[in-house]
Amino acid sequence: MALATFNLLLLFSNLLIPIAILTFATGFFPYKPFLPGIATFNDPGPKVTQDAPFDKLIFMVVDALRSLIRSGAAMPFTAHATPPTITMPRVKAMTTGSIPSFLDVILNFAESDTTSTLAQQDTWLAQLKAQPQGKLVMYGDDTWLKLFPDTFSRADGTSSFFVSDFTEVDNNVTRHVAAELGRTDWNGMILHYLGLDHIGHKSGPRSPHMAPKQAEMDGIVRQIFEAIESKSHLHSTLLVLGGDHGMNDAGNHGGSAAGETSPALVFMSPKLRMISPGFKCPSPRPVNDFQYYNVVEQSDITPTLAALLGFPVPLNNLGVCIPELLRFFEEGDDKIRILLRNARQILEVVKKTFAGATFEGKMNSGDCIQSKSDVEELSCLWSNITHMLERGNTKDTEVISKAILEV
């Protein structure tokens, strides 16, 4: 009898193991809807392309950058990087506007991995390449080549796993910069520097090698910015400088410590002098660790670039346009149109995720507070915006913009 009871309990416990694994996997690797294809302008309003302030992009990533490099006309932010704070998922977040899963932690270390490609997903790289005469170039971390195969017309990748190399890994990027700044055939250039990250891994953020490396990166930024100012074909170029992640006090990353999740983010261009109030630099020491400036999500980079360069927001984006950079669009209905396109795009992702939810009908703002769920509250807020637009109430730009950002 005792043996039979023991065998029954053993069988029951063995049955619980796959159930426990399935429960864990469901929570740790949640279902994420995927919208195939590439976004296009499909609303009746005019395209933003003709009014976009920029037509070229230089996207410079300094791996593990958590301190701000000073430059000219710049708008700085503290970007929030959600864990896992390693390169592949953070690059995915910055280019798609979505939230990667922890499965990317494994794929990040698989040198031969080809399953994590973003070749079939809508990203700001795909949108830039789809522009007339669109051509992209990339130099630096070969993670970009794995994520975006057959995307770049010119590229030179370097492996991120030789962490003892502080010098050549960055020289291999810098040696291409001057020549590319003189060319006119590209509209997007990605530079991904690894040296600072390698220094952190080997000897920590307070290493004697850190300050010279930061000065080196500062020199590259200065070279690019001066080229934007002096070369006529670069006058409408936007330089974005940021880190994919930060590092903790030991120089490592991957977790959720403040230093790991607070990389720098700076938008630079002489044109920003028209909208930027200026920032004190160096900034006062923040109350919260590393939050030197306004905090934005890394996923917010994608819709913001879409607005500034005049292309549709990628289909699977979950980020919102950074309000400070929408000061370029204060005249007319441009700002409302940009935010509305952003909101409609996110709404399509929500509809895909919650297939049973309805976003029709009209409710007043009081009903939104009493909503039983987040989906109901979102539906209510969206209905209020639709109602305002149907009434033709587009004169009060700030009221409508605030309502859209609440969604």
C-alpha positions as CSV (number, residue, x, y, z in Angstrom):
1,M,0.0,0.0,0.0
2,A,2.8,2.4,1.0
3,L,4.6,1.6,-2.2
4,A,1.5,2.2,-4.3
5,T,1.0,5.6,-2.7
6,F,4.6,6.5,-3.2
7,N,4.4,5.6,-7.0
8,L,1.2,7.6,-7.3
9,L,2.8,10.7,-5.7
10,L,5.9,10.2,-7.9
11,L,3.7,10.1,-11.0
12,F,1.8,13.1,-9.9
13,S,5.0,15.1,-9.3
14,N,6.4,14.1,-12.7
15,L,3.2,15.4,-14.3
16,L,3.7,18.7,-12.6
17,I,7.2,19.2,-14.0
18,P,6.1,19.9,-17.7
19,I,3.2,22.0,-16.3
20,A,5.6,24.1,-14.2
21,I,8.0,24.5,-17.2
22,L,5.1,25.6,-19.4
23,T,3.9,28.1,-16.9
24,F,7.4,29.5,-16.5
25,A,7.9,29.7,-20.2
26,T,4.6,31.5,-20.7
27,G,5.5,34.2,-18.2
28,F,9.2,34.5,-19.2
29,F,8.7,34.3,-22.9
30,P,5.3,35.9,-23.4
31,Y,3.4,35.9,-26.7
32,K,4.2,39.0,-28.8
33,P,2.1,39.8,-31.8
34,F,4.0,40.3,-35.0
35,L,2.7,42.5,-37.8
36,P,4.4,41.5,-41.1
37,G,5.3,43.9,-43.9
38,I,6.5,47.5,-44.0
39,A,4.5,50.5,-42.9
40,T,3.2,53.0,-45.4
41,F,1.4,56.3,-45.1
42,N,-2.2,55.2,-45.5
43,D,-4.2,58.1,-43.9
44,P,-5.9,60.8,-46.0
45,G,-3.6,63.6,-44.6
46,P,-0.5,64.8,-46.4
47,K,2.8,63.0,-45.9
48,V,5.2,64.4,-43.4
49,T,8.1,63.7,-45.7
50,Q,8.0,67.1,-47.4
51,D,8.2,68.9,-44.0
52,A,10.8,66.6,-42.4
53,P,13.7,68.6,-41.0
54,F,16.3,65.8,-41.8
55,D,17.0,63.6,-44.8
56,K,20.1,61.7,-43.5
57,L,20.9,59.9,-40.3
58,I,24.1,59.0,-38.5
59,F,23.4,56.6,-35.7
60,M,26.4,56.3,-33.5
61,V,26.3,53.6,-30.7
62,V,29.1,53.7,-28.0
63,D,28.7,50.3,-26.4
64,A,28.0,50.6,-22.6
65,L,27.9,54.4,-22.7
66,R,26.4,55.6,-19.5
67,S,28.0,59.1,-19.3
68,L,27.2,62.0,-21.6
69,I,29.7,63.2,-24.1
70,R,29.5,67.0,-24.6
71,S,29.0,68.4,-28.1
72,G,27.5,71.4,-29.9
73,A,23.8,71.9,-30.6
74,A,22.4,68.9,-28.8
75,M,19.4,67.7,-26.9
76,P,20.4,65.1,-24.3
77,F,18.2,62.5,-22.6
78,T,18.7,59.5,-20.3
79,A,17.4,56.5,-22.1
80,H,15.9,53.6,-20.1
81,A,17.0,50.2,-21.3
82,T,14.8,47.4,-20.1
83,P,16.6,44.1,-19.1
84,P,18.3,42.1,-20.5
85,T,20.8,44.8,-20.9
86,I,23.0,43.2,-23.6
87,T,23.6,44.3,-27.2
88,M,21.3,42.2,-29.4
89,P,18.0,42.9,-27.5
90,R,18.9,46.5,-27.1
91,V,19.6,47.0,-30.8
92,K,16.3,45.3,-31.5
93,A,14.5,47.7,-29.2
94,M,16.2,50.8,-30.7
95,T,15.5,49.8,-34.3
96,T,12.0,48.2,-34.1
97,G,10.6,50.2,-31.2
98,S,9.4,46.9,-29.6
99,I,10.4,45.0,-26.4
100,P,12.7,42.0,-27.0
101,S,12.4,38.8,-25.0
102,F,14.9,37.1,-22.8
103,L,15.5,34.5,-25.5
104,D,17.8,37.1,-27.1
105,V,20.2,36.6,-24.2
106,I,21.0,33.2,-25.6
107,L,21.1,34.3,-29.2
108,N,23.4,37.2,-28.3
109,F,26.2,34.8,-27.5
110,A,25.6,32.5,-30.5
111,E,28.2,33.5,-33.1
112,S,26.6,31.3,-35.7
113,D,23.0,32.4,-35.0
114,T,20.9,33.3,-38.0
115,T,17.4,32.9,-36.5
116,S,17.4,36.3,-34.8
117,T,17.4,38.3,-38.0
118,L,15.2,41.4,-38.4
119,A,15.4,41.2,-42.2
120,Q,11.6,40.5,-42.4
121,Q,10.6,43.0,-39.8
122,D,9.7,46.6,-40.2
123,T,12.5,48.9,-38.7
124,W,13.7,52.4,-39.2
125,L,16.6,50.9,-41.3
126,A,14.0,49.2,-43.6
127,Q,12.2,52.5,-43.9
128,L,15.3,54.5,-44.6
129,K,16.4,52.0,-47.3
130,A,12.9,52.1,-48.8
131,Q,13.3,55.9,-49.4
132,P,14.2,57.1,-52.9
133,Q,18.0,56.4,-53.4
134,G,18.0,54.8,-49.9
135,K,21.4,53.3,-49.1
136,L,22.8,52.3,-45.7
137,V,26.4,51.7,-44.5
138,M,27.6,50.2,-41.2
139,Y,30.9,49.9,-39.4
140,G,31.4,48.3,-36.0
141,D,29.8,45.6,-34.0
142,D,28.9,42.7,-36.3
143,T,25.6,42.2,-34.4
144,W,24.1,44.6,-36.9
145,L,25.2,42.3,-39.7
146,K,23.5,39.3,-38.1
147,L,20.3,41.2,-37.4
148,F,20.2,42.9,-40.8
149,P,21.7,40.6,-43.5
150,D,21.9,42.1,-47.0
151,T,20.9,45.5,-45.7
152,F,24.1,47.5,-46.0
153,S,25.7,48.6,-49.2
154,R,29.0,48.9,-47.5
155,A,30.0,47.4,-44.1
156,D,32.9,46.3,-42.0
157,G,32.0,44.3,-38.9
158,T,34.1,43.5,-35.8
159,S,33.4,40.8,-33.2
160,S,32.4,42.0,-29.8
161,F,33.9,39.1,-27.9
162,F,37.6,40.0,-28.0
163,V,37.3,42.1,-24.8
164,S,41.0,42.6,-24.4
165,D,41.1,44.8,-27.5
166,F,40.5,48.4,-26.5
167,T,42.1,50.0,-29.6
168,E,41.9,48.2,-32.9
169,V,38.2,47.3,-32.5
170,D,37.5,51.1,-32.6
171,N,40.1,52.1,-35.1
172,N,38.5,49.7,-37.5
173,V,35.4,51.9,-37.3
174,T,37.0,55.3,-37.3
175,R,39.2,54.6,-40.4
176,H,36.0,54.6,-42.5
177,V,34.4,57.8,-41.1
178,A,36.2,60.5,-43.0
179,A,35.6,58.8,-46.4
180,E,31.9,58.2,-45.7
181,L,31.4,61.8,-44.6
182,G,32.7,62.8,-48.0
183,R,30.3,60.6,-49.9
184,T,26.8,61.6,-51.0
185,D,25.3,58.2,-51.9
186,W,23.9,57.1,-48.4
187,N,21.1,58.3,-46.2
188,G,21.9,56.2,-43.2
189,M,25.2,55.4,-41.5
190,I,25.5,53.2,-38.4
191,L,28.7,53.3,-36.3
192,H,29.0,51.0,-33.3
193,Y,32.1,51.4,-31.1
194,L,33.0,48.6,-28.7
195,G,36.2,49.8,-26.9
196,L,34.5,51.5,-24.0
197,D,32.5,48.4,-23.2
198,H,35.6,46.2,-23.4
199,I,37.4,48.5,-20.9
200,G,34.5,48.2,-18.5
201,H,34.6,44.4,-18.7
202,K,38.3,44.2,-18.1
203,S,38.8,46.9,-15.5
204,G,35.6,48.6,-14.6
205,P,34.1,52.1,-15.2
206,R,36.8,53.8,-13.2
207,S,39.7,52.3,-15.2
208,P,42.5,54.7,-16.1
209,H,41.7,53.7,-19.7
210,M,38.2,55.1,-19.5
211,A,38.9,58.8,-19.7
212,P,41.2,58.6,-22.8
213,K,38.6,56.4,-24.5
214,Q,35.8,58.9,-23.8
215,A,38.0,61.7,-25.1
216,E,38.5,59.6,-28.3
217,M,34.8,59.2,-28.7
218,D,34.3,62.9,-28.1
219,G,36.8,63.6,-30.9
220,I,34.8,61.4,-33.3
221,V,31.6,63.2,-32.4
222,R,33.3,66.5,-33.0
223,Q,34.6,65.4,-36.4
224,I,31.1,64.3,-37.5
225,F,29.4,67.4,-36.2
226,E,31.9,69.7,-37.9
227,A,31.3,67.9,-41.1
228,I,27.6,68.4,-40.8
229,E,28.1,72.1,-40.3
230,S,30.6,72.5,-43.1
231,K,29.6,70.1,-45.9
232,S,26.5,71.1,-47.9
233,H,25.3,67.6,-48.6
234,L,25.2,66.9,-44.8
235,H,23.3,70.1,-43.7
236,S,20.1,68.1,-43.1
237,T,21.8,65.2,-41.3
238,L,20.8,64.2,-37.8
239,L,23.4,62.7,-35.6
240,V,22.1,60.4,-32.8
241,L,24.6,59.3,-30.2
242,G,23.8,56.7,-27.5
243,G,24.6,53.6,-25.7
244,D,22.9,50.3,-26.2
245,H,23.2,49.7,-22.4
246,G,25.3,51.0,-19.5
247,M,27.4,49.1,-17.0
248,N,27.4,48.5,-13.3
249,D,30.1,49.4,-10.8
250,A,32.0,46.2,-11.8
251,G,31.9,47.1,-15.5
252,N,29.5,44.4,-16.4
253,H,25.9,44.5,-17.8
254,G,22.9,42.3,-18.5
255,G,20.9,43.0,-15.3
256,S,18.8,45.8,-14.0
257,A,21.1,47.9,-11.9
258,A,20.7,51.7,-12.5
259,G,24.1,52.0,-14.3
260,E,23.1,49.2,-16.6
261,T,19.7,50.5,-17.6
262,S,20.5,54.2,-18.0
263,P,22.5,54.7,-21.2
264,A,23.0,58.2,-22.6
265,L,21.1,59.4,-25.6
266,V,21.8,62.6,-27.5
267,F,20.3,64.1,-30.7
268,M,22.7,66.5,-32.4
269,S,22.4,68.9,-35.4
270,P,22.9,72.6,-36.0
271,K,19.2,72.7,-36.7
272,L,18.4,71.9,-33.1
273,R,19.4,75.4,-32.1
274,M,16.0,76.4,-33.5
275,I,14.1,74.4,-30.9
276,S,16.6,73.7,-28.0
277,P,16.5,75.9,-25.0
278,G,20.1,74.8,-24.1
279,F,21.3,72.5,-21.3
280,K,23.7,73.0,-18.5
281,C,26.8,70.9,-19.2
282,P,28.1,69.3,-17.2
283,S,24.7,68.8,-15.6
284,P,24.2,68.8,-11.8
285,R,24.5,65.4,-10.1
286,P,21.0,63.8,-10.4
287,V,18.8,62.8,-7.4
288,N,18.3,59.4,-9.0
289,D,21.3,57.5,-10.2
290,F,22.4,58.4,-13.8
291,Q,19.1,60.2,-14.6
292,Y,20.9,63.4,-15.6
293,Y,18.2,64.5,-18.1
294,N,14.6,63.7,-19.0
295,V,14.1,59.9,-19.1
296,V,12.8,58.3,-22.3
297,E,12.5,54.7,-23.3
298,Q,14.9,53.3,-25.9
299,S,11.9,52.2,-27.9
300,D,10.9,55.9,-28.3
301,I,13.9,56.4,-30.6
302,T,12.0,54.6,-33.5
303,P,8.9,56.8,-33.8
304,T,10.9,59.9,-33.1
305,L,13.2,59.1,-36.0
306,A,10.2,58.5,-38.2
307,A,8.9,62.0,-37.4
308,L,12.2,63.7,-37.9
309,L,13.1,62.0,-41.2
310,G,9.6,61.8,-42.6
311,F,8.9,58.1,-42.9
312,P,6.0,55.9,-41.5
313,V,6.4,54.5,-37.9
314,P,7.4,50.8,-38.2
315,L,4.5,48.4,-37.7
316,N,5.6,46.7,-34.5
317,N,6.7,49.8,-32.6
318,L,5.6,50.4,-29.0
319,G,7.4,53.6,-28.4
320,V,6.1,57.2,-28.5
321,C,7.5,60.3,-30.1
322,I,9.8,62.3,-27.8
323,P,7.8,65.5,-27.2
324,E,10.8,67.8,-27.0
325,L,11.8,66.9,-30.5
326,L,8.3,67.6,-31.9
327,R,9.0,71.4,-31.5
328,F,10.0,71.2,-35.2
329,F,6.3,70.8,-36.0
330,E,4.5,73.5,-34.0
331,E,2.9,75.1,-37.1
332,G,-0.4,73.9,-38.5
333,D,-1.6,70.3,-37.7
334,D,1.7,68.6,-38.3
335,K,2.3,67.8,-34.6
336,I,-1.2,66.3,-34.2
337,R,-0.9,64.3,-37.4
338,I,2.5,62.8,-36.3
339,L,1.2,61.9,-32.8
340,L,-2.0,60.5,-34.3
341,R,-0.1,58.3,-36.7
342,N,2.0,57.0,-33.8
343,A,-1.1,56.3,-31.7
344,R,-2.9,54.5,-34.6
345,Q,0.1,52.3,-35.2
346,I,0.3,51.3,-31.6
347,L,-3.4,50.7,-31.6
348,E,-3.0,48.1,-34.4
349,V,-0.5,46.2,-32.1
350,V,-2.9,46.3,-29.2
351,K,-5.8,45.0,-31.4
352,K,-3.6,42.2,-32.5
353,T,-2.7,41.4,-28.9
354,F,-6.2,41.7,-27.5
355,A,-8.3,40.3,-30.3
356,G,-11.6,40.6,-28.4
357,A,-11.2,44.3,-27.5
358,T,-13.3,46.9,-29.2
359,F,-12.2,50.5,-29.8
360,E,-15.5,51.8,-31.2
361,G,-18.1,54.0,-29.6
362,K,-17.8,57.2,-27.6
363,M,-17.3,57.7,-23.8
364,N,-16.6,60.7,-21.8
365,S,-13.4,61.3,-19.8
366,G,-15.1,60.3,-16.5
367,D,-15.8,56.8,-17.8
368,C,-12.1,56.3,-18.4
369,I,-11.2,56.6,-14.7
370,Q,-13.8,53.9,-13.9
371,S,-12.5,51.5,-16.5
372,K,-12.2,47.9,-15.2
373,S,-9.0,47.1,-17.1
374,D,-6.1,48.7,-18.9
375,V,-7.6,47.7,-22.3
376,E,-11.0,49.3,-21.4
377,E,-9.2,52.5,-20.3
378,L,-7.2,52.6,-23.5
379,S,-10.4,52.1,-25.5
380,C,-12.0,54.9,-23.7
381,L,-9.1,57.3,-24.2
382,W,-9.0,56.5,-27.9
383,S,-12.7,57.1,-28.2
384,N,-12.3,60.5,-26.6
385,I,-9.5,61.4,-29.1
386,T,-11.7,60.2,-32.0
387,H,-14.6,62.3,-30.8
388,M,-12.4,65.5,-30.5
389,L,-11.1,65.0,-34.1
390,E,-14.6,64.3,-35.4
391,R,-15.8,67.6,-34.0
392,G,-13.0,69.3,-35.9
393,N,-11.4,70.5,-32.7
394,T,-7.9,70.8,-34.0
395,K,-7.1,74.3,-33.0
396,D,-6.1,73.5,-29.5
397,T,-3.0,71.6,-30.4
398,E,-1.7,71.1,-26.9
399,V,-5.0,69.6,-25.6
400,I,-5.2,67.1,-28.4
401,S,-1.4,66.3,-28.2
402,K,-1.7,65.7,-24.5
403,A,-4.7,63.4,-25.0
404,I,-2.9,61.4,-27.7
405,L,0.3,61.0,-25.5
406,E,-1.9,59.8,-22.6
407,V,-3.0,56.9,-24.9
